[in-house]
């Protein structure tokens, strides 16, 4: 099974298209700027103006505008795309739009074509197609070309027939050089909105580029194909060729609200994106049916990784917590000694760095100044440097010898959520590979972990569905607390630290995370009936000890909110509140136990009237020391 069979990959890129009486180019560029929060690795546009003009550029929309300069941008029909790299690295060739082999068709695409490799092989082998890019999108436009050629079909019919052969998620817009006054759009599991104006239509992946032109929109449904012309307006058919009557909706929301996809804050949207983002991090790197993980960044330096004497992990804030989980993972699964350091401290204390060390840096933005400076130091001393980052082409990604992108899409909320679970997913895969390659993780255990990790996106989705309302209620009970204690053991001790940090960051309640056994060495003095104690009790290996820690809190009138594995009755009887998470193997529990911690901090902060996305005094990435 693909690790995310039931998850739609719909937030990675931005789509905008225009057909009407105005010049398309400025509308497309403005729309792309609005959509840039969805992805900013590359951007491109195609315009119909007597011929088909295509412009695309690695980088931001501003780079595309500079590259186009004074070239011909006339035309009243066009499509535009801003990309967050999934298949293929971010460069000019992999940027959208993509052309068919005969250069008659041009297509933009959001999502993932799961069977693209099979389709690509068939097109090469049986029909002589040649491909320029590494993308699944180019395969799709070649497939449509092949279907169109066979029976000389109109473009909308070729799109409909081609899509019956496609597995996966997509939102697409296609233009045909031979049929210049027409746009064809289709979707499955990836959103597409059509704006209906007086004498114009806009198509986009969300309503942000549309709202200033018209408040009337049609939301395309799954497996529907829309044909748009000024003469005949909007015609919608299903893949089974049934004609549908589109329903027009009015938009009430303001632009900022629309960008959040209907969620009150980006942070909540990003928490709920995690089933998708965890799957996206694994996609193409792991196969649960065959039981393997393959990370290109590790492969290049496998010999040095296998023979490493120690690993030093660097991070700040949430990334440091991900590093602490990695310490358990690498020591447990790969038997590699690990030290986890605050990047800021590491570089100022003349650390011992040797040539047979691996220095692993974790940073969402890839721009964290302390981490960058610490890496420079490690590199000068001959260590192998490896980066775990989210932002493609960022400073840390360029500085390190190698690395892996977590591919969770732009994270806009300042308090990190989906980047944290992306980092932990990536570090888990790395530890599994290294454990297997170093001979400490038997093949059967390695394959079992692969299968369990593939189930995590589904389990996160289930957890979000089942615990959201309960956590809202618990948040209401503790919104006025002035202190909170978070306790965890083993793999879940860093989750306790992360839970406490989230609460501090966005609700401004003082909170501390501790290893549960440390409580009696000091913090227990703070416990009274006004102190909520959040206990992460999902470790089978330390279960009895956690039960006794809870009993110690209860004996001092503390209020216990326990996170347990579903079906746990013992702690349920002891705790004041219990939140259940789906069962998984112990090394993977942090990916589930952190989700309620994120939601809890979010809802407490909202109830306290805090600006969740932009907490006071904090910035998204700390690019100064």
C-alpha positions in Angstrom: 0.0 0.0 0.0 1.1 3.5 -0.7 1.8 5.0 2.8 -1.0 7.6 2.2 -3.6 5.7 0.2 -6.5 7.5 1.7 -4.9 10.9 2.1 -5.2 13.7 -0.5 -2.0 15.8 -1.3 -3.8 19.0 -2.0 -2.0 21.8 -0.3 1.4 21.7 -2.0 1.1 24.0 -5.0 -0.9 27.0 -6.2 -3.0 27.0 -9.4 -4.6 30.0 -11.1 -6.1 30.4 -14.6 -8.0 33.1 -16.5 -10.2 33.4 -19.6 -12.1 36.6 -20.4 -11.9 40.1 -21.9 -9.0 41.5 -19.8 -5.3 40.9 -20.2 -4.6 37.6 -18.4 -0.9 38.2 -17.4 -1.3 40.7 -14.5 -4.3 38.7 -13.1 -2.2 35.5 -13.1 0.8 37.2 -11.5 -1.3 38.7 -8.8 -3.1 35.4 -8.2 0.2 33.6 -7.9 1.5 36.1 -5.3 -1.7 35.4 -3.3 -1.1 31.7 -3.6 2.6 31.9 -2.8 2.1 30.7 0.8 1.2 27.3 -0.8 4.6 26.8 -2.3 7.4 28.9 -3.6 10.1 26.6 -5.2 9.3 27.7 -8.7 6.6 29.5 -10.7 5.4 29.6 -14.3 2.7 30.8 -16.6 1.5 30.0 -20.1 -0.4 32.5 -22.3 -2.5 32.0 -25.5 -1.8 34.9 -27.9 -1.7 33.6 -31.4 0.8 31.0 -30.3 1.4 29.4 -26.9 4.0 31.3 -24.8 5.4 29.6 -21.8 7.6 31.1 -19.1 8.8 29.4 -15.9 11.5 30.0 -13.3 13.0 28.4 -10.2 12.3 30.6 -7.2 9.6 32.9 -6.2 7.0 34.7 -8.3 9.1 37.8 -8.3 11.9 35.9 -9.9 9.5 34.8 -12.7 8.4 38.4 -13.3 12.1 39.5 -13.5 12.8 36.7 -16.0 9.9 37.6 -18.2 10.9 41.2 -18.3 9.8 42.9 -21.5 8.8 39.7 -23.4 5.4 39.3 -25.0 2.7 38.9 -22.3 -0.4 39.7 -24.3 -3.4 37.4 -24.4 -6.7 37.0 -22.6 -6.4 33.3 -21.8 -3.6 31.9 -19.5 -2.6 29.6 -16.7 -0.2 30.0 -13.8 1.4 27.8 -11.1 3.5 28.2 -8.0 5.2 25.0 -7.0 6.2 23.2 -3.8 8.5 20.5 -5.1 7.2 16.9 -4.7 8.4 14.9 -7.8 11.7 16.3 -9.1 13.9 18.9 -7.5 13.0 22.6 -7.8 14.4 24.0 -11.0 13.3 25.6 -14.3 12.7 22.3 -16.1 10.6 20.7 -13.3 8.6 24.0 -12.9 5.0 24.0 -14.2 3.4 24.5 -16.7 4.4 21.4 -18.6 4.1 20.8 -22.4 3.1 17.7 -24.2 5.6 16.1 -26.6 4.1 17.8 -29.6 4.0 21.1 -27.7 0.4 21.5 -28.5 -0.9 21.1 -24.9 0.1 22.8 -21.7 -0.9 21.7 -18.2 -0.6 22.8 -14.6 -1.2 20.3 -11.8 -1.6 20.1 -8.0 -1.4 16.7 -6.3 0.2 13.4 -7.1 -0.2 10.8 -9.9 0.4 7.6 -8.0 0.7 5.4 -11.1 2.8 7.9 -13.1 5.8 5.5 -13.4 3.6 2.8 -15.0 2.1 5.3 -17.4 5.5 6.8 -18.2 7.0 3.4 -19.1 4.1 2.6 -21.4 4.3 6.0 -23.1 8.1 5.5 -23.7 7.9 1.9 -24.7 4.8 1.8 -26.9 4.5 5.3 -28.1 8.0 6.7 -28.3 7.5 9.6 -25.9 10.5 11.5 -24.5 10.4 13.3 -21.2 12.3 16.4 -20.2 11.5 16.6 -16.5 11.3 14.3 -13.5 7.7 15.2 -12.7 4.6 13.1 -12.6 2.8 16.1 -14.2 4.7 15.9 -17.5 3.6 12.2 -17.7 -0.1 13.3 -17.4 0.1 15.9 -20.2 1.8 13.3 -22.5 -1.0 10.8 -21.7 -3.6 13.4 -22.7 -1.7 14.1 -25.9 -1.6 10.4 -26.7 -5.4 10.0 -26.1 -6.1 13.1 -28.2 -3.9 12.0 -31.1 -5.5 8.6 -31.3 -8.9 9.8 -32.3 -8.3 13.5 -33.0 -10.5 14.4 -29.9 -11.3 17.8 -28.6 -9.2 18.7 -25.6 -11.9 18.3 -23.0 -12.7 14.7 -24.2 -9.0 13.8 -24.3 -8.7 15.0 -20.7 -11.8 13.1 -19.6 -10.6 9.8 -21.2 -7.0 10.1 -20.0 -8.1 10.7 -16.4 -9.9 7.4 -16.3 -6.5 5.8 -16.4 -5.0 7.9 -13.6 -4.7 6.9 -9.9 -4.0 9.6 -7.4 -4.9 13.1 -6.5 -5.0 16.0 -9.0 -6.3 19.4 -9.7 -5.4 20.4 -13.3 -6.0 23.1 -15.8 -5.1 22.4 -19.5 -4.9 24.6 -22.6 -4.7 23.5 -26.3 -2.8 25.6 -28.8 -5.2 24.5 -31.5 -8.3 25.5 -29.4 -7.0 28.8 -27.9 -10.3 30.1 -26.4 -10.8 27.3 -24.0 -9.7 26.2 -20.6 -10.3 22.6 -19.3 -10.1 21.9 -15.6 -10.5 18.7 -13.6 -10.1 17.5 -10.0 -9.9 14.6 -7.7 -9.0 14.9 -4.0 -7.4 18.2 -4.6 -9.5 21.4 -4.5 -10.4 23.5 -7.5 -12.6 26.6 -7.5 -14.0 28.3 -10.6 -14.9 32.0 -10.3 -17.8 33.1 -12.5 -17.6 36.7 -13.5 -19.6 39.0 -16.0 -17.5 38.1 -19.1 -14.7 36.1 -17.5 -13.8 33.0 -15.6 -11.0 32.3 -13.1 -9.8 28.9 -11.9 -7.7 28.5 -8.8 -6.7 26.0 -6.1 -8.5 28.2 -3.5 -10.6 31.4 -3.7 -7.8 33.9 -2.8 -6.9 34.9 -6.4 -10.6 35.0 -7.4 -12.3 37.0 -4.6 -11.4 40.5 -5.9 -12.8 39.7 -9.4 -16.0 37.9 -8.5 -17.8 36.6 -5.4 -19.6 33.9 -7.4 -17.8 30.5 -7.4 -18.4 26.9 -8.4 -16.6 24.2 -6.4 -15.7 21.4 -8.8 -16.4 18.0 -7.3 -14.2 14.9 -7.4 -13.9 13.3 -10.9 -15.5 16.2 -12.7 -14.1 17.9 -15.8 -15.0 21.5 -16.6 -14.8 23.0 -20.0 -14.7 26.9 -20.0 -15.3 29.2 -23.0 -16.7 32.7 -23.1 -19.2 31.6 -25.9 -20.7 28.6 -24.0 -19.7 29.4 -20.4 -19.1 26.6 -18.0 -19.9 23.0 -19.0 -19.2 20.3 -16.4 -19.1 16.5 -17.0 -18.1 13.6 -14.8 -15.4 11.1 -15.9 -18.3 8.8 -16.8 -19.4 11.5 -19.3 -22.5 12.6 -17.4 -23.4 16.2 -17.8 -23.7 18.0 -14.4 -25.4 21.3 -13.5 -22.9 23.4 -11.6 -24.1 25.2 -8.4 -22.9 28.7 -7.9 -22.0 29.8 -4.4 -21.4 33.3 -3.0 -18.2 34.0 -1.1 -18.6 35.9 2.1 -15.1 35.3 3.5 -12.3 37.9 3.5 -9.1 37.0 1.7 -7.0 36.3 4.8 -9.7 33.9 6.0 -9.8 32.1 2.7 -6.1 31.5 2.8 -6.6 29.5 5.9 -9.0 27.1 4.1 -11.9 28.0 6.5 -9.9 27.3 9.7 -9.8 30.1 12.2 -6.0 30.1 12.4 -3.2 28.7 10.2 -2.0 26.7 13.2 -5.2 24.7 13.4 -5.1 24.2 9.6 -1.6 22.9 9.9 -2.4 20.6 12.8 -5.2 19.1 10.7 -2.9 18.8 7.6 -0.6 16.3 9.5 -2.2 13.1 8.1 -1.2 14.5 4.7 2.2 16.0 5.6 3.5 12.9 7.4 2.5 10.8 4.4 4.1 13.4 2.1 7.3 13.1 4.0 7.3 9.3 3.5 6.1 9.3 -0.1 8.5 7.8 -2.6 11.0 7.0 0.2 9.2 4.0 1.7 7.3 1.0 0.5 5.4 -0.9 3.2 4.4 -3.8 0.9 8.0 -4.6 0.0 9.3 -3.4 3.5 12.0 -0.9 2.6 13.0 2.7 3.2 15.3 4.5 0.8 16.7 8.0 1.5 18.8 9.4 -1.3 20.7 11.9 1.0 21.9 9.0 3.2 22.8 6.7 0.3 25.5 9.1 -1.0 27.3 8.9 2.4 26.3 5.5 3.7 29.8 4.3 4.3 30.6 7.2 6.6 27.2 6.9 8.3 27.7 3.2 9.0 31.3 3.8 10.4 30.4 6.9 12.4 31.6 7.0 16.0 28.9 9.3 17.2 26.2 11.7 16.0 25.7 15.2 17.3 22.2 16.6 16.6 21.8 20.4 16.6 18.5 22.3 16.8 16.6 25.1 18.5 13.2 25.1 20.1 10.9 22.5 18.6 13.6 21.2 16.3 15.7 20.4 19.4 12.8 18.4 20.8 12.7 16.4 17.5 16.4 15.8 18.0 15.8 14.4 21.5 13.4 11.9 20.0 16.0 11.1 17.4 18.5 10.4 20.2 16.3 7.6 21.5 15.7 6.4 17.9 19.4 6.2 16.8 20.6 4.7 20.0 17.8 2.2 20.2 17.6 1.1 16.6 21.1 1.8 15.3 23.2 1.6 18.5 24.9 4.9 17.5 25.9 7.2 20.4 24.1 10.5 20.1 24.4 13.9 21.7 21.7 16.5 21.3 22.8 20.1 21.6 21.2 23.5 21.4 22.9 25.0 18.3 23.4 28.3 20.2 25.4 26.6 23.0 27.3 24.2 20.8 29.3 26.8 18.8 30.2 28.9 21.8 31.9 26.3 23.9 34.7 25.1 21.7 33.1 21.7 21.2 35.1 18.5 20.4 34.3 17.6 16.7 36.1 14.7 15.0 36.2 13.6 11.4 34.3 10.4 12.2 31.4 12.4 13.7 28.1 13.0 12.0 26.6 16.5 12.7 22.9 16.4 12.0 21.2 19.8 11.9 17.4 20.2 12.2 15.7 23.4 11.0 12.2 24.0 9.6 13.3 27.2 7.7 16.8 26.1 6.9 17.8 29.6 7.9 18.3 29.4 11.7 21.4 31.5 12.3 22.7 29.6 15.3 22.3 26.2 13.6 24.0 27.5 10.4 27.0 28.9 12.3 27.4 25.6 14.3 27.3 23.6 11.1 30.1 25.8 9.5 32.2 25.1 12.6 31.6 21.3 12.3 32.3 21.3 8.6 35.7 23.1 9.1 36.6 20.3 11.5 36.0 17.6 8.9 32.8 16.1 10.2 30.0 14.9 7.9 27.2 17.4 8.0 23.5 16.4 7.3 20.5 18.7 7.2 16.9 18.0 7.9 15.0 21.0 6.6 11.6 21.9 5.1 12.4 24.9 2.9 14.0 23.8 -0.4 17.2 25.6 -1.4 17.6 27.2 2.0 21.0 28.2 3.5 21.4 25.0 5.7 20.4 22.8 2.7 23.1 24.4 0.6 25.8 24.3 3.4 25.5 20.7 4.4 27.2 17.8 2.7 23.8 16.1 2.3 20.4 16.0 3.8 16.7 15.2 3.4 13.7 17.6 2.9 10.7 16.9 5.0 8.3 18.2 2.3 5.5 19.3 4.6 4.7 22.5 2.7 4.9 26.1 3.9 4.3 26.4 7.7 2.8 29.8 8.4 1.8 29.4 12.1 4.8 30.5 14.2 4.4 27.6 16.6 5.6 24.6 14.7 3.3 21.6 14.4 3.4 19.8 11.0 7.2 20.6 10.7 7.8 18.8 14.0 6.0 15.6 12.9 7.7 15.8 9.5 11.1 16.1 11.3 10.3 13.1 13.6 9.0 11.1 10.6 12.2 11.8 8.7 14.5 11.0 11.7 12.6 7.8 12.3 13.2 6.6 8.7 16.9 7.6 9.0 17.3 5.6 12.2 15.5 2.6 10.7 17.8 2.7 7.6 21.0 3.1 9.7 19.9 0.4 12.2 19.4 -2.0 9.3 22.6 -1.1 7.5 24.7 -1.2 10.7 23.3 -4.7 11.4 21.6 -3.9 14.7 18.0 -4.0 13.4 17.0 -7.4 12.1 15.2 -7.5 8.8 11.9 -8.7 10.3 11.9 -5.9 12.9 12.9 -3.4 10.2 10.1 -4.4 8.0 7.6 -4.4 10.9 8.6 -0.8 11.7 8.1 0.2 8.0 4.6 -1.3 8.0 3.7 0.4 11.3 5.1 3.8 10.1 3.0 3.5 6.9 -0.1 3.4 9.1 0.7 6.5 11.1 -1.0 9.0 8.7 -4.3 7.1 9.0 -3.9 6.9 12.8 -3.3 10.7 13.1 -6.4 11.3 11.0 -8.4 9.0 13.3 -6.9 10.7 16.4 -7.8 14.2 15.1 -11.4 13.1 14.5 -11.9 11.3 17.8 -10.2 13.7 20.3 -10.8 17.2 19.0 -14.0 17.9 20.8 -12.8 16.3 24.0 -9.6 18.4 24.0 -11.7 21.6 23.4 -13.6 20.7 26.6 -10.4 20.0 28.6 -9.0 23.3 27.3 -12.0 25.1 28.8 -11.3 23.5 32.2 -7.7 24.7 32.3 -7.6 28.0 30.4 -7.2 30.0 33.6 -4.3 27.9 35.0 -1.1 29.9 35.7 1.2 26.9 35.6 1.2 23.4 34.1 3.5 20.4 34.4 4.1 17.9 31.5 5.5 14.5 32.3 6.8 11.8 30.0 9.3 8.9 29.9 11.6 7.4 27.3 10.5 8.3 23.7 7.7 10.5 25.1 9.8 12.6 27.5 10.7 15.0 24.6 7.0 15.1 23.7 6.3 16.4 27.3 8.9 19.2 26.6 7.2 20.0 23.3 3.8 20.1 24.9 5.0 22.5 27.5 6.7 24.7 24.9 3.6 24.9 22.8 1.5 26.0 25.8 4.2 28.7 26.7 4.6 29.9 23.1 1.0 30.6 22.3 -1.0 30.9 25.5 1.7 32.5 27.7 1.0 30.0 30.6 4.1 29.0 32.4 4.7 25.3 31.7 7.5 22.8 32.3 8.3 19.4 30.8 10.0 16.8 32.9 11.0 13.1 32.8 8.3 11.6 35.0 10.8 10.0 37.4 12.4 13.4 38.0 9.2 14.8 39.5 10.0 13.7 43.0 13.4 15.4 42.7 11.9 18.8 43.0 8.8 19.7 40.9 6.5 17.7 43.1 6.7 20.6 45.6 4.7 22.7 43.1 1.7 20.3 42.9 -1.6 21.3 44.4 -5.3 21.3 43.3 -4.6 24.3 40.9 -1.8 22.6 39.0 -2.8 20.6 35.9 -0.4 17.7 35.3 -0.3 16.3 31.7 1.1 12.8 31.8 2.0 11.0 28.5 1.5 7.4 29.5 1.8 5.6 26.1 5.1 3.7 26.7 4.5 0.0 27.3 8.1 -0.3 28.5 7.7 2.1 31.4 3.9 1.6 32.1 4.1 0.6 35.7 6.4 3.4 36.6 4.1 5.9 35.0 1.2 4.6 36.9 3.1 5.1 40.2 4.0 8.7 39.1 0.3 9.4 38.5 -0.5 8.0 42.0 2.1 10.4 43.5 0.5 13.4 41.8 -3.0 12.3 42.9 -1.8 11.9 46.5 -1.0 15.6 46.5 -4.3 16.7 45.0 -2.9 17.4 41.6 -5.2 17.3 38.6 -4.1 14.6 36.1 -4.8 14.7 32.4 -3.4 11.4 31.0 -2.6 10.5 27.4 -3.1 6.7 27.1 -3.2 4.0 24.5 -6.8 3.1 23.5 -8.2 0.4 25.7 -6.2 1.4 28.8 -8.5 1.0 31.8 -6.0 1.2 34.7 -4.9 4.8 34.2 -8.5 5.7 33.2 -9.5 5.0 36.8 -6.7 7.1 38.3 -6.7 10.2 36.1 -9.2 13.0 36.1 -9.2 13.1 32.3 -7.9 10.6 29.8 -7.3 11.1 26.1 -6.8 8.0 24.0 -4.4 7.6 21.1 -4.4 4.6 18.6 -2.0 1.8 19.4 1.4 1.7 17.7 5.0 0.4 18.4 6.8 2.3 21.0 9.4 4.2 18.8 6.5 5.7 16.8 4.3 6.8 19.8 5.7 10.4 19.7 4.0 11.0 16.3 0.7 10.3 17.9 1.1 11.6 21.4 2.2 15.1 20.3 -1.1 15.7 18.4 -3.3 16.2 21.5 -0.5 18.4 23.0 -0.7 20.7 20.0 -4.5 20.8 20.0 -4.6 21.5 23.8 -2.2 24.4 23.5 -4.1 25.8 20.5 -7.5 25.7 22.2 -6.3 27.1 25.5 -4.6 30.0 23.7 -7.8 30.7 21.6 -9.9 30.7 24.8 -7.5 33.2 26.4 -7.9 35.5 23.4 -4.3 35.1 22.1 -3.2 35.5 18.5 -2.3 31.9 17.9 -0.5 32.4 14.5 1.6 35.3 15.7 2.5 34.9 19.3 4.1 38.0 20.9 7.8 38.3 20.6 8.2 35.3 18.3 9.1 35.1 14.6 8.7 32.2 12.2 12.4 31.6 11.6 15.2 33.1 13.7 17.7 34.3 11.1 19.6 36.4 13.5 21.6 35.2 16.5 
